[in-house]
Amino acid sequence: MSGPFTAFNNRLPDPNWGINEAGDGHASAYVEGPGFASVSIESNQPVAFTRTNSGRATTRSIAGHNWRIKITYNPMTRAQFEPIYSFLQEKRGRLKAFEVVVPQYDSPQTSLGGAAGHQLTVKGTIVAGATNFMADNHGHVTNLALKPGDMFNFSDPANSNHKKVYQVTRVLNNTDYLQGGTRPGTQDRIYYVTPSIERGVVDTNVSATTPKLITTNPTFRVVQSSDVVSYSLGTNNLYEFSLNLEEAQP
């Protein structure tokens, strides 16, 4: 595929995403990026911890949460390496943010492919700082839902800067719910997540503008952890390269 495109690619090439020489990205039209030899993720939540002489502990959150990602590549040929390296060079160290999709979270553990156009949507308003929220459009199948460990983004037409990635920690449904709390409807689920919701999300109850959950290929908005990007070239003429990233919100 060639021709005009609407924007330069801002996603790190991976086995499901390619980039061409003009800087256009596509899921299938171009040669995909190289696979990752390993991917490690850290959940960083700064907390102030104090313990008294008697042993009593007090804790409080002192800063916002972020994810940290380390990607290590298998040895690469120059044809495999240069699209990655030139993409990162254009970001000029930590100056410009970009997106990355990690393979272990590119799809939920249970298929959510229900009826045509099926997508989980927010039900009700979510206030910033909330640790759980209601989502609907699950149908009547109990397991047609995210599971603990799945990750997602919000697609919020009212707030395009809400780029945070959340991870599900608990799932409440119509039969398994907290006594004395809200009982979800048959098509609803209450998702507990980490970290707490960074920005408020408003359900306007209008289909075209209802915030949705992006559960396939949730994207981390990241910057490189250092302004220095280096690689090594072995005697076998293969490139050795790894990448440290930190989540960065707009």
N, C-alpha and C positions, 0 to 999 in steps of 0.2 A: 504494500500500500504506500502511495506517495501522494503528494499534493499539499495544499494549504492546511494548516491546523490552527486551532484557536488559542493555544497556550503552550509554553515550553513545559516539558515534563518536570515534575518535582518529586517523583518517587524513585527511590533507589532501585536500580534494576535488580531483578531476582528471577528465579526459575519460572515465575508466572507473569513477568512484566519485562518488556524489552524497550530499548531506546534506540533511535536511529541517529545518523550523523547530524541531522538538523536539530536534534534535541526534542523530537516528538516521542512520546511514550505510548505504548499500546500493549494490551494483554496477549495478543496473538499475531499481530501483523509483522513484528520484527523479531529478530533472534533474541531469545530470552537471555537474561543475565545469568551468571554462574550461580550454582548452588552454594549454600553455606556449609562449611565443614562442621561448625558448631555455633550455637547461639545460646548465650546466657543472659538472663534477665534478673535485675535487682529491683526490689520495691523499696524505695527510700522515703521513710516518714520520720522526719526529725522530731524527737520528743525530749522534753526536759524531765529527767528522772531524779528524784531526791529520796533518800532513805534516812530516817531519823535514827538516833541511837537505840531507840526501842524496837526498831525493825519496821516501823510503819513507812510505807512507800506512797509517794504522791507523784502523779504524772500529768503532763499536759502537752498538747501539740504546740510546737513553737514555729513551724514553717510548713509551707505547702508540700504535698507529696509529689514525687516524680519517679518515673521508671528509668532505669539505666540498662542499656543494651550493649553487649559485646558480641560482635560478629567476627568469626575467623573463617577465612576462605581456604579451600584446598589450593595447592599450587596451580597457577593459571598461566596459560599462554598469553602472549601480548594481545592477541585479538580479544581474549576474554577480559583481560585486565584493563585495557585502556578506556573502555566505556565507563567502568566504575570509577577509575582514577580521575578522568576528565570531568565526570559528573560532580565529584567531591571538590575538585579544584575550583570549579565555578562557584561553589558555595563559600570560598575564601575563608577557610577555617570555621570559626564559630559565628561568622557574620550573618549567614543566611540559613534559615531553617529549611528542612525538607521532610519528606514522609518516608516511612519504612513499614513494611508488612513482614511480620515474623511468621515462619511456617507453622509453628505449633499452635498458633491462634488464628490462622487464616480462615477457619470455618468452625462453627459450633460442634460440640460432640454429638448432638442429635440433629438430624436433618430437619430444618424448619420449612421445607418446601411444601406447603399446603396447597390451597387453591391458587389459581393464577393470580399473580400480583400480591401474593401473601407477604406481609411484612409486619413485624411487631411494631406497635405504636405506643406512645405514652398516653396514659389515661389519668387525667387530672393534672394539677400543677405540682411541679417539684420545686421546692425551695432550695436555695443554695445552702449547703451544709447538711442536707438530708443524707441518711445512710441507707434509705430504701425508697422504693417508688412502685406505683402500680403500672403495669403494662397490659395491653389487651391485644385482640386479634389472634389468639392462640387456637381457636377452634375448640372442639370438644374432646380432643385427644390429650390425655394426661401428660404424656411425655413430649408433646409438641411444645417444647420450651427450652430456654437456655438451662445449662447445668452449672453447678459450682465449678469454677475454674475457667469458664468461657469468658472472653473479653468482647467489648463492643464500644462503639462511639455513638453519640447522638447526632442525628441529622436534623438540625433545628432551623427552619426557615427564618425564625426571628432572631437568631444569633449565630452567624456563620463563624464566629471566633471560638465557639465551644468545641475545642479539639481534643479534650481530655479523653484518655482511654481508661475504661473502668473494667474491673473484674468481678464477676458474680461470686458471692460467698454463700448465700442461702437462697432457696426458692420456695415460696409458699403458694399452694394452690387451693382449690375448692374443698379438698378433703384433708389436706395437711396444712394447718394454719395455727397461729398463736391464739390460744384461748383468751377471750376478752379483747382481742384486737379485731381488725377488719378482716372479714372473710371474703376472699376473692371470688368473683363470679366464675362460671364454668369456662369462660373464654379469657379470664384474667390470670395474671401471676403477680405476686409481690416479689421483687428482686432486691435482696440486700447486696450491697456492692462495697468494694474498697477501691480507691479512697472514697470519702464522702463527696457528694455531687458538688462540683466546683462552681457552677453557674446555674441560676434558676432556669427552669424549663416550663413553659406555659403551653398547656393543651388548649387550643382554641376551638376544638370540636369541629373544625372544618377540614375535610379530608385532605385537600391540597396543601394545607399548612400545618397539619398535625405533625409534631416531632416524631421521628422514627428512630428505631435502633438499628445501627449498621452492624450486623453480626457476621457478615462475610467480608474478609479482608479489612478488618478495622485497622486504621492507620495511626501509627505513632508519629506525632509531629516532634522532630528531634533536631538537635544541633550536635556537631562533633564535640567531643570532650576536650579537645585541644586544638590550637591553631596550627599545629605542626602535623602534616600528613606524610608519612614515610613508608617505604616499601623496601624489600630486598630482592635481588635477582641472583639466583643460584647458578652454579656451573652447568646445570641442565637447561638453562635458559628459561626457567619458569619463575614466575613472580610470587613471592610470599607476602601476604597482606592481611591485616586485621584492622578492625574498626571499633572504636568506643564512642557510644552515643548517649546523650541525655535528653529526656523529654523536655520540651520547651513550649510553653503556651504563648499565644499571641497577645 
